[in-house]
Amino acid sequence: MVELLDVLAARTDRMRTSEIRDLLKMISKDVISFAGGLPDPKTFPTSEDLKDIFEFINSVRDKAFQYGVTEGLPELKEELSKYLSRIAIKADPEEIIITSGSQQGVDMLGRIFINQRDIVVVEIPTYLAAIQAFNMYKPNYLGIPMDEDGMIIEQLEYELHHLLIKDKKPKFLYTIPTCQNPTGISMSLERRKRLLELASEYDFFIVEDDPYGHIVFDANELKRLKAMDKEGRVIYVSTFSKVFSPGLRIGFVVADMEVTKYLVLSKQALDLCSPNLTQFITYYALKNGLIDRNIPKIRKIYKSKRDAMLNAMEEYMPNGVKWTKPVGGMFIFTWLPEYINTKMLLYKVLNEYKVAYVPGRSFHVDGSGWNTMRLSYSYPPEDMIIEGIRRLSEAVTWAIKKFQKYNIKQID
Amino acid sequence: MVELLDVLAARTDRMRTSEIRDLLKMISKDVISFAGGLPDPKTFPTSEDLKDIFEFINSVRDKAFQYGVTEGLPELKEELSKYLSRIAIKADPEEIIITSGSQQGVDMLGRIFINQRDIVVVEIPTYLAAIQAFNMYKPNYLGIPMDEDGMIIEQLEYELHHLLIKDKKPKFLYTIPTCQNPTGISMSLERRKRLLELASEYDFFIVEDDPYGHIVFDANELKRLKAMDKEGRVIYVSTFSKVFSPGLRIGFVVADMEVTKYLVLSKQALDLCSPNLTQFITYYALKNGLIDRNIPKIRKIYKSKRDAMLNAMEEYMPNGVKWTKPVGGMFIFTWLPEYINTKMLLYKVLNEYKVAYVPGRSFHVDGSGWNTMRLSYSYPPEDMIIEGIRRLSEAVTWAIKKFQKYNIKQID
């Protein structure tokens, strides 16, 4: 056998098996999992929908099972252009590229923009898989903390100013402004406006990742950055995973045609094209209102689950634990007392308390977040959510009692 | 607008819009195209098959429309392991990763293996999209010419020996040993054996790309390199695009578990997972013999088309033109007299003779091949193949007459 380690590319240093991923693979049937961000299957097309969809696919068989064009199915891009206009995003079909989930869009943006040591601005915390995609291209991260209104824009401005003094600027800023993964936090309208002003003033791109924009429960949908962008600075990334089906892997990027051109060249080398079959299914669902009709249903399902989780947290969590109150999406982010390491705790919680979460550390590009966890309420049924939070609260109560003596502030 | 050219990553220099691609986009309805490598839709699942497939999908709805695991659908990998054993490839499901077409496998292998200036051995000519994928990682190519028995192994040995003197060796050798794209040439069994010996002696990996292995018409299927590999040196890449449907984008890589592990880490950052829906469809087709029953049908269709093209070439092509006689696959490769530039010729041929081909230059990593073209017989109906070759032959006859005076040998 060839000695593998001798021949791997240097960039594989950036590929790490996540211990957490490995640990979470072990989840047994009796564990209630808040770990994955899996949609509730009730949000998928119904059997009735499928009948219509499959009849349609049969009618376009020769095209649906054939190679497609790299840019994406033209019919789908046409419908998408209309769908986007309803959220005030003006996009010609030529400004759209269909991707394999939004993840592929995020990776391709890293590929075309990031040179080693380029500055990429992200929220602290931010979406883990975006960090993993960008890591491959070796950027330097500038992490900006968040409060309940999203990324703290004053801090961003301060950092941009200090970069400017050193004659530097970010390549782009990556944000999930609405119902962010992992925190569930949404950026206020005022901050969105200010962010666009700063992008103009300091001259950088914004990558707006928007998987949850349609899943806002209590308020009107929040205005997309892309809808307010007058300078072609916002690159909009989204997906049908949360509003139709993640099993189709249909995402898309909307950008200036010059950017789209390079994304198409990337995709050609990466996988030639996305499946025509899943693109035709998404086209049919858009065209015939399946997705529009699905969205209110999805909001209702997740709102009810969010409420179940928040109420259970309120009831069971001990003092010293804080969490976000998201207006939509799938996630609640939780801060335990600082002396608790949620990664170390996970093994015990999985095995003894039979409940799973994602330790929050890996969402933090600054190495902080050891005491945090991401909880997803999207998949388990409501009674399981309540029972799971009860168990988790018990585990946290145990941990506080056990580790309180390591509280540095106390020792001080 | 941000000045895009100022902010693009250095690696985008390697992304070129192919003029040929742009030219071939212009193909009008009245052009007979031998350019694309599109499968004949008759090789796709029938309406009858689709009924069964869709019924099955409905029965696994909650899983088919959900996120999958990065490695690929376990049920599919199990079936694939059995399918591979029938071509003498022993692969545990853990040694298999499902990819978005074989293209993604090729890209990911580049990603995990190639450091800048690493040596990658390829055939001259070789598959264009593999070059495009590898280019992103900036290797130095060592191109080995082919004859009718495939890569000239004596030349490979000579080059390996000279590399060794300089204390160098290739990172891997990329080959399509059976019915190669673009030439249709298959490597002889003797050369396959010798190639494996050289890989062992000079210590490098072999990437065996095998999209056409099942589409051999006249002989028994040729023994895969992977089936003869005793040292875990062969990484096997294949796809269901040519034996079932390219519109599903289901490919796979079989490799040592250590290699597969890094491929999984790559895929996680690239697109999280392939669509569960298309994986379930492929699983069903494998499990229920749809693909096994399809293969003889496909062979018959393409054999008849190949014969139609070869016969028409024989009948119409002028003297001084040479072409390959493939035992299977989809392509015939053609050499015109050396003073004819097939790229320059294409514009005229498209517009006046209404027939399309791919100029062969870009398949050659050594910059040669200006006088070559790739002809695909897989898509057009037989009468169109004959008519297309008649037209093309007319164009070539015109070009010979026109450009003969530039024949350097003649001028000498």
Interface residues (C-beta under 8 A of the other chain):
Chain A: M1 V2 L4 V7 L8 A9 A10 R11 T12 M15 R16 T17 G36 L38 P39 P41 F44 P45 S47 L50 F54 I57 N58 R61 D62 K63 A64 F65 Q66 Y67 G68 T99 S100 G101 Q103 Q104 D107 R111 I112 F113 I114 N115 D118 A129 Q132 A133 N135 M136 Y137 K171 D203 F204 F205 E231 G232 R233 S241 S245 P246 G247 L248 R249 D256 E258 V259 K261 Y262 L265 S266 Q268 A269 L270 D271 L272 C273 S274 P275 N276 L277 T278 I281
Chain B: M1 V2 L4 V7 L8 A9 A10 R11 T12 M15 R16 T17 G36 L38 P39 P41 F44 P45 S47 L50 F54 I57 N58 R61 D62 K63 A64 F65 Q66 Y67 G68 T99 S100 G101 Q103 Q104 D107 R111 I112 F113 I114 N115 D118 A129 Q132 A133 N135 M136 Y137 K171 D203 F204 F205 E231 G232 R233 S241 S245 P246 G247 L248 R249 D256 E258 V259 K261 Y262 L265 S266 Q268 A269 L270 D271 L272 C273 S274 P275 N276 L277 T278 I281
